[in-house]
Amino acid sequence: MSKEKIVLSIGDPDVEAPDYVFEAAYEKMKEGGAWTHYGYQSDKPAGFRSAVVDYYKKFGGVDYEPSAVIPSAGSSAALYIALRTILNEGDEILMFEPTYRGHFTILNGMGVKQNLVQLKRENAYHPDIDAIAEAVTPKTKAVLVCNPNNPTGTVFTQKELSAVGDLAVDHDMGIYSDEIYLHYVYDDNKFTSTASLSDAYKERTINIMSFSKTFSMTGWRLGYIMVPEMYDAKAKGIYGMAAPRPPTFLYAAGEAALRGDFKYVDERVAAYDERRMYFCDAVDAINGLTCDIFEGAFYAWFDAKSTGMGSEQFTDKLAEKEGVYFSPGHTFGPAQDGMVRVPLCQPMPVLKEGVARLEKFMTTL
């Protein structure tokens, strides 16, 4: 009899959104009218935009006008709008590796070359600041920072973000700040918004945001970007023609989430913190594997190179023999073969069973 599958390859939280988010959406669906028709032909996004501005001032420390907020059907659509706003085929972008694999997917489709700065274990997955400057060329039009980073959990410091911001100003580059994990920061680490560090950074920073991880709303498809004036017209043109909008009633759900008391978010942070402490220590204790406790987000990132297998071979064999599914590291950057990502999006009993099967698997190699 085959074992029940343990799927730890997708960053989809194991809980539902807060009740008040469901209630807000349901009430507007029942009301109908402008709440169930084209949102851009009504004033319905107005409350959502105001809630975003208030939220980001509180948690990011930056003031925006509501007109700077462009809602989208999830953060992938938000990312697409942002990248298309600044970059064209033949341009280059400065990025940190490893990073979210969706960044590579969109950029490769656009014909944009990625100049990659490595986040290495020996530096606790933080960048060498000198290496950041070395990755800039005359064709580099933007820099992308995923903070906290998926998959390493890196919480970038003010010094690192300032180095990025100074380069962007000096070389007239745009700044993309993917901040969808900003609430998931642990120990003494602190999230810093790049745009909060100076007006010069803010005026060229596009923030990419989502409700998926913070409020466990992955299937709701609700995200947004915050766009400075210099990119506003281009971004809204792309949004109007080429990017999906969220259903109108979801603006009410998003507003309810952002104006809630955040007790729900605090509970999720505590749950992921418990999971990271257990899982990273447990995997690190398995002979042949190395797993450091991460600073932010909710992904364990471990090194399986000692097995002599590449990431895909390792994860495929683990799935075949033990029914445990992890994400192969090479999809998060070309230099990451042999690494493995594990979203800690299942309760502790499932994680413990996953670790037990992983340990058993390692003894067979």
Buried (B, 14 or more C-beta within 10 A) or exposed (E): EEEEEBBBBEBBBEEEBBEBBBEBBEBBBEEEEBBBEEBEEBEBBEBBBBBBBBBBEEBBEBEBEBEBBBBBBBBBBBBBBBBBBBBEEEBBBBBBBBBBBBBBEBBEEBEBBBBBBBBBEEEEBBBBBEBBBEBBEEEBBBBBBBBBBBBBBBBBBEEBBBBBBBBBBEBEBBBBBBBBBBBBBBEEBEBBBBBBBBEEBBBBBBBBBBBBBBBBBBEBBBBBBBBBEEBBEBBBEBBEEEBEBBBBBBBBBBBBBBBBEBEBBEEBBEBBBEBBEBBBEBBBEBEEBBBBBBBBBBBBBBBBBEBEBBBEBBBBBBBEEBBBBBBBBBBBBEBBBBBBBBBBBBEEEBBBBBBEBBBEBBEEE
